[in-house]
Amino acid sequence: MTKLLAKNVVQYFLVFLIVGVALALRLYKIDNPIADWHSWRQADTASVSYFFVQSGIDFAHPRYHDISSVATSFENPSGWRFVEFPIFNAIHAALFNTLPYFSFDKWGRLTSVIASLVSVVFMFLLGRRFISPIGGLLAASFFAILPFNIYFSRVVLPEPLAVASALAALWFFVLWIDRQKLLFILFSGVLFATALLVKPFTIFYALPMLYLALAKFGIVGMLKRAELWFFLSLSLTPFFVWRAWMWNEDFLRGIPHFIWVFNGDDIRFKPSFWWWIFSERLGRLILGTWLAILFAIGLAKKFSKPGSSWFIHFFLLGQFLYVSIVATASVRHDYYQTLIIPAVSLALAGGSIALWNITSLDTKLRRLLVIGSVCMGLVFSFYQVREFYKINHPEIVRAGQAVDKLIPKDALILAPYNGDTAFLYQTRRSGWPHITLPIDQMIERFGARYYVSVNFDQQTKDVMAKYQVLEKTDEYVVVKLR
């Protein structure tokens, strides 16, 4: 078997099969509207893409439907949305405009799926380089079939594209370390710049790069390498240019609060931090408890590749620094753990091989333990992740469809949903997901023209009594305010 896998043709055929399996798994409920788990964040991302479709792709002026002060504390009448550089949104919009065979939301999910399949290939390449051909196939397989990663590889979020770009950058950096060709460091720099623009937290993927450079050249030699300075400049310059542009006075209304993500609630390294990140997220949600056995063995395994024995450990260390520095956001929002999946997959691959081949334990029992751990880990993880796919509030989708039929495209609407923009996005109209002033003031000061609600609370009843009801069902109501 090992001799057979030594042939590149066989390896790439198996990678092709793994990519096929990954694609099939990610097509599960691919037609879901953006109303599943983390729909609020997905809606914000898709909203920028929608504006690109309607008004043309404009990287310098991303906009979305929320014009309220909820995200920034400033009224945002232009709907500016300055977070990540909108590469994901441009790809999403371009695919929909070029191949409008699928719905807009479906193309958003497929954009992430495509990026994830690219990541599968680079996982194989990295695993083969730092473990073995079998290690590469296992790393790609774990990345492809972990239920947590399956779900977050078909969401309308920039994370899958950021991971693909960062893994590609890491791979070309490895090639440069191995072969010293300028073209490889150029590709790595461009791809890492892309990753940083899409998701700045991919900066922690630089730690294994730093380790490889130190192992190859030493501190003094590394500082003398012009190629590394070139890589650093190429990677960071676009990020700083974008950030400088964002902080233009005109765009401050479109920069959401972000300081809180680091340690806004002072949770870092408290018992609750360790419990949420390592017990709930990594242990139960990602590894399904049983895969933690293989992960732990992977942590204890030193790999025998010359000059890169600790590559996976530094990769994991980088991800530990990431979740520790971005502590509050990592605890509050599980999609922040999407970035750690490649390092976790490599550790799982290494741990699986180590336990499979160890000679101090009974052969049949240890191999049964490997297979059993994988099977039970995947089942227990999916048991939790399956809840993410559910559309718990389909009424916001039907209400959005009603709004799209009943009111003009340029109308500003009030769509109160506790500040959650998922409902507002379904209407495809600009407006407010939260009402901060009395209705008459929202009309006079800001130009609100319609009110839509899926919650028949006292505020909604008052609006229905005072203004013209255009359509009312058991699930929603659409009201004309003028």
Phi, psi and omega in degrees: 000315181297319179296322179295318181289345178292342181276129183300324181299316180294317180301311183288333173295317178293324176298319177301319178295319179297318177298320178298317177296316179301318179296314181300317180294324182281349176276357178298120180055037180294340180273003179305137169292166179280077180212019178263205185299136183059037180296330180298318180284323177296321181297319178298319179292312181296328181298319177298317178299321181297319177296325176297322178293317184284322189243359183098152182284119180227094184301328187279345185224063178291138181227160174215182191282337185281114178249017182274181178262009186300313186279332190237350186075004175239138171300140189232068188299335179275349180069034179297145179221089182253095176232255175283153174298131194280053176291314178305315183294323178294318178296315179303309182296318181295319179296317180294318180292325183278321184231074185281040180277338178248163178294163180300314180296322180295321177295327176298316178293319180294330175301316177292321179299314181300315178299320180295322179294325174298319179298323179303316181296315181289332173297318176299314182297317179291318179296321178295321181291321188255350176239286182180171175304317177295321177299321177295317179295321179291319179299315177297322181293314179298317178300324183285327192245356176298121184305320177302314182288329176300311181298311185278007171258005178224029174260162178269074180222156181283348186303313180302321177292321178297317179296315180299316180295318181292319178294320177296318178298317180297319181295316179290332173294319176299317178299320178295318177302320184282325190239346175061037177259131185301326182300324181292319180289331175294311178300317181298317181295317179296316181292322179289325175299319177298314180300317181292325177292320181287318181209103185302336182290353173291356176303334181287348172288351179284342183296314176295331174296315179299318178300315181297318180294319178295318180295327183278316190244343189078170184296310183296314180297323179295318180293338181270352183280112180297328181298324181289322176294322176298315178301315181298315180294316181296323182286319190267332185302311179301323179298312182290326176297315179297316180295321177297320178295319180302322186277013169302139185304327182292337188255000183299333179292344183255011179256107181296160173303135182223346181299329183300333188296333187282305178199046188298332179250015176059040183267345187305127176065010171281162180308322180294328177297310181297321181294313183293313186285313189264332178269303185286310187280297183290312186290307187268309188287314184274313186263356179055033179068304187290327178291347177298334177299310182291324178297316180296320178294322176299324176296324183276354185270125172263124184272151194264014179288123182301132177076002181210028184299331185253017184304309183296323180294321177289327174299313178294322177299319177300320181287328174295318177298322180300305183292336179281319180286316177268059194290309185296314180295322180296325179283318186285324188234115185291340180292346175294339179279359177302324184291339184272350187299319179302315179296319178297319180296320177296318178296320178297319179296313179296319179293323179296315180294319181297314181290324180297324188259353183298139186260351184274357178241161179300131186300310184295319183291318182291324179287327173295324178295319177299308182295316180295320179297318179295311183298311182291322178299316180293318181295313183292325176294314180296328179303327178272317185292333182303333179294336182295331185282347187288142173263095186283338182228072180295345181295332179291330178290315181292324176294321178297321178295322178295316178301318182297332179273330193264331189237157182297155182297327186266007182286139175269132187234156171259118180232071184296127181207045181058033179082356180282124184277357181300321179291314179302318181299322181298333180281342185057034178231149175282148180168211188235126176273359181209138182260117185258347181228165174304150186304317182296328177285325175298327179287310186285317185279323190244350176086023177298134185242336183221156179230129178229138183212148172247011182232112183273062178275185185295323179299315180296319178297322178294319179295318180297325182286331187265329187239175186282122178276120180274321179204136180222132173230184177291343185257329186207168174218141176240125186236137175269126185267350179232000000 
